[in-house]
Amino acid sequence: MAALAVTALAACTASKPGPEGTAKALAAAISTGDFATVTLTGATATEAAAERTTAFDGLKPWQPRVVVKDVATTKDAPDAATATLAFTWDVDASDTDWTYTTTARLARVEDAWQVAWNPFVLAPDLVAGEALSAQRIPAQRAGVVSESGAPIVTDRDVMRVGVDKTRLDASAQDAAARALAQALGMDGDAYAARVAAAGAKAFIEALVVRSNDSSYDLTALQKLAGVNLVKDSLPLAPTRRFARPILGTVGAATAEIIDASNGAIKAGDLTGLSGLQREFDAQLRGLPGLTVAATSAISGAARELFHSDPTVGTPLVLTLDPTLQDVAEGILADVVPASAIVAIRPSSGDVLVAASGPGGDGLSTATMGKYAPGSTFKLATALALLRSGVTPDTTVTCPDSVTVDGRKFSNYPGYPTNRMGEITLRSALANSCNTAFIGARDAAPQAALADAAASLGLGVSGTTGFPAYLGSVPATADGTDHAASMIGQGRVEASPLAMARVAASIAQGSLVTPRLVVPAADATAASVSAASDAATNVATGVATGNATTAAPEPTSVPGAPLTAAEASALRDMMRAVVTEGSGALLLDVPGAPVLAKSGTAQFGTDGDLRNHVWMLAIQGDLAVAVFVGEGDFGSTTSGPLLKRFLLAAAS
């Protein structure tokens, strides 16, 4: 038997392509579906293209990448050749592709090489009438856990409440839909329209309710005509309110998400719809498995050509303390305006609490709110003054009012008269004397003020790993604009997270970067254990990428590093807020001494001025910011909320 001679692939130099060039043209045609440049026997170019479409249409949007592996001829048959084609299908986001080879027979006829067309050129042993199809095997979505391994988001039992049209005559369906909508507080017209538009045997979901949610009488709902309750489970936080604006929600993929996924997400898939669930969706949802089969249109028989097992998602590890987060949200539950409590561990930057009250209408007030920080900003102003050469014991003047370019600035109503006149900077901060700080504005030009704020992290961003607003301080300002900046108003803005960062940096003695999401590389054994548990659930039938979001661009560059002496002086003055100033209500909180700063910032128009109210605190390795969008004063509105939180944290 003559030995095979394998011809190296090379560009064809003849006027007509040789076997190598013909094989390359075939590979290109299979890749694109255009067979116009290939000479075929046994089928026309149109017929070959049609067979390719029939075979591959069930694998859209994937397309194969086809290359020529080699072309072999024999000495005994120089007019015949066999081309080996290598196929690569990139069927998911993993590094594993579906690969295989097929062979094509080539023959030279009158100095031109032709391809003998056969469907098995497209896939192993493929015959006419067979088509390829893919069946996805859903992956188990991972949960969200704390660093200690406590579950935050995990599968929890729910009831899908809706009208089941199989339980009703057509004439009764509209009334049933409206009755259920009324019971659930929904738009009756909209829900009735959905019911009417659905198929004759459809179940039209109205609401998904936690099985243990006592705010809904599931027994009574089930007694309504045509209503059905379907048991299911969904990845949910411990309670409906738990860090909801930050965690976001999980549900069926929307058309927009599907379109943007390049085939990674299909209709019916469970995906993150908002918040961190959306931000880290690729990590959490894992990778679906896949089975590719060739199925006969005649007999229906199927042959498996490729299989991959699903890859369980990787848990998202957060620094939140579930107990403290729940405590904070309980404290804010009855606060009508937008509100927030943020707690940071200064030694690590870990965000232990990021609670937003119900008054924020779904906004993460804690991390994304933008408000004037008022007198809590005087910590940055005090730092700028310290850098000008003053000390906490330096005498400053606290008059009843001060006028700048015709605008009169006063102290808050009820400011203690015995803390006016010549007082120390410590006393001015402890009692929050507006006029003393504005009167010292020449010692703290706007550039120095912005630099001091940046030293404490206000107005300085960086990659936090989660969406966050960390404040804005103008680098230039004069006149009344500069005067307003000295007391945290005007163009100065901050979020509760940003002000908690200020307190944490003072407590730590250096700039603290808030950390909420633990990077996958740094995840503790808790996440590994959670992933193992999820894998076990998949194996027993119980039903990765990482995205980060940079904080908004900073309005100032990082300031001069905070020194130990500066931080010590600021802590000294914050302690005076508790011992002699507006934070006296915190004096009896057990545990380490509490340091604090209250803040009130006016907003609105003349005749309708209202107050944003703040209270910051440091206690041991805990820094807290409490914010209420509208209240009396920081010490009287936010102060009691802060005290409740500190007492709970100490217990």
C-alpha positions, 0 to 999 in steps of 0.5 A, a space after each residue: 500500500 502506498 504511503 500517505 503524503 501529507 502536503 503542508 498548507 501553503 498559498 496556491 501559486 497556480 492560476 487555479 487553487 490546489 487541494 490546499 486552497 480548495 480546502 481553505 475555501 471550503 473551511 471559509 464557506 462552512 464558517 460563513 455559509 457562503 459556498 459561492 467560491 467552492 466548486 462542489 460535486 453532489 450538490 450545488 452551492 445553494 443546496 450546500 448552504 441550505 444543508 448547513 443552515 438546517 444543520 446549524 440553525 439550532 445552535 444560533 447565535 453561535 457560529 463555528 470557526 473552521 480551519 484546515 488541519 491538513 490535506 493528504 494525498 497518495 502517490 497512487 492517486 494524485 488526483 484525489 485528496 482528503 482534507 481534515 477540517 478542525 471545528 471550534 464552537 465557543 459555546 459559553 464563557 468558559 475556556 472549554 470549547 466544543 471542538 471536533 474534526 471532519 473530513 472532506 473528499 477532494 478530486 481534481 477534474 481537468 486541473 480544477 479541484 472539487 469537493 465531494 459534498 456530504 453532510 458529514 463534512 459539517 459534524 461527526 457522522 452527520 447525515 441528511 435530515 439531521 439537525 444540531 440542537 443545544 439544550 442548556 442545563 441551568 447552573 445553581 445561582 450562588 448566594 450572598 454571604 457575610 465574611 463569617 459565612 452567614 447567609 445573606 441572600 439564599 434560596 427562600 420559600 415563596 408563593 407565586 400568587 395569580 389568577 389561573 384561567 383554567 379555574 374560571 369561565 371566560 366570563 368570570 376572569 375579568 372580575 377575578 383579576 380585579 378582585 385579586 388586584 384589589 386585595 393586593 393593592 395593585 392597579 386593577 385595570 393593568 392586571 385585568 388587561 394582562 389576564 385578558 391577553 394571556 392564553 386560555 390556560 395561563 397562570 398570570 402571576 400578580 405577586 411573589 410573596 415570601 411564604 412567611 410574610 405575615 403582611 399577606 393573608 395567603 389563606 384568604 387570597 387562596 379563597 378568591 375565585 380563580 386564584 392559585 398559589 404556586 410554591 417556589 423558591 427564589 434567592 432572597 435576603 432575610 427580609 424584604 427590606 434588608 439592604 434592598 437598594 444595595 443588594 438589588 433583586 433577582 428575577 426572570 431576565 428581561 429582553 434588554 438583559 438577554 439582548 446584551 448578553 451575547 447569548 449567555 442569558 436566555 429567556 426564562 433564566 434567573 438573573 440579577 435585575 438591579 444592585 449588586 445582584 446585577 453588578 455581579 450577575 456573571 459571578 453569581 449565576 455561574 455557567 450553564 451546562 450544555 448538551 449538543 445533539 444531532 436529531 433526525 427529522 425523520 425518526 426523531 432519534 438523537 445522538 449526543 455530540 457534546 456535553 458539559 456540566 453546569 458550573 455553580 456560581 461563586 458566592 458574593 462575600 460582603 462585609 455587612 454584619 447581618 445582625 447590625 444591618 437588621 438593627 439599623 433598618 429596624 431603627 429607620 423603619 418608621 422614619 418618614 423622610 429619606 434616612 440612612 445609617 452607615 457603620 464602618 470598621 475603621 481598622 479595615 474599612 469594612 462596611 458593617 451597615 449600609 441601611 437606607 430607610 423607606 423614605 428614600 423610595 428605593 434609592 440607596 440613600 446610605 451609599 448614593 445620597 447627595 446632601 449638604 453635610 452641614 456642621 459634620 463638615 466642620 471636622 474637615 474645617 477644623 483640620 484645615 485650621 489645625 494645619 494653619 497653626 492653631 490647636 484645639 486650645 487656640 482662642 477663636 471668636 464666636 459672635 451672635 452673627 457674622 456678615 460676609 459680602 452682605 449675607 448674614 450668617 448666624 448660629 442655630 436657634 438656641 445656641 448656648 449663650 455661655 459658649 459665645 465670645 472668646 472660646 477655644 476651637 475645641 468648644 467651637 466644634 463641641 457646640 458647633 459655633 457657625 460664626 467662629 468657623 466662618 470668622 476663621 475663613 482667612 486661615 482656611 482658604 478654599 483650596 486648603 479646605 478642599 485638601 483637608 476634606 480630601 485627607 479625610 476621604 471626602 470628595 476623593 473616590 477610587 475603586 470601591 468595588 460597588 456603586 458609591 458617592 463619596 462626596 464633592 468639595 469645590 477646590 475654589 470658592 470665595 466670598 459667601 460661597 467660601 463662607 458656606 463651605 466652612 460650615 458644610 453648606 453651599 456646594 459641599 455635598 456628601 453621602 452618609 457613606 462618605 461621612 462615615 468614611 470621614 469619621 472612620 479616617 479620624 478614628 484610624 488616623 489615616 485615610 480609610 477606603 470603604 470596603 463592602 464587597 470582598 474580592 474573590 481572591 480575598 474571600 474567606 473560607 466562608 465563600 468556599 464552603 458556600 460554593 461547596 454547599 451549592 455544588 452539593 445541592 446541585 448534585 442532589 437535585 436541589 434546585 465566573 466573572 467579577 465586575 467592579 464599579 468605580 465611584 464617581 470621579 473625585 472633585 479633588 485630588 487626594 489631600 495631604 496624608 492625615 497625621 497621627 497628631 492631627 487625628 488625635 486633635 480631631 478625636 479630642 474635639 469630637 470627645 468634647 462634643 459629647 462631654 460639653 456639647 450637642 452630643 451629651 445624650 451619648 455620654 452614658 452609652 456603655 463601652 469605649 468613650 463615644 466621640 461625636 459630631 452633629 450637623 444641620 444643613 438648611 435647604 429649600 427656599 426663603 420661607 420654606 427652609 428645612 434641615 438635613 440632619 446628621 450625627 457622626 460617632 466613633 466608639 472603639 473600632 466603629 465609625 457611624 453616620 446617621 442621616 435624616 433628610 428632614 428634621 429639627 437638628 442633628 442632635 435632636 433628630 439623628 442623635 437618638 437614632 444613633 444612640 439606639 444603634 450604639 446601644 444595640 451594637 454594644 449588646 
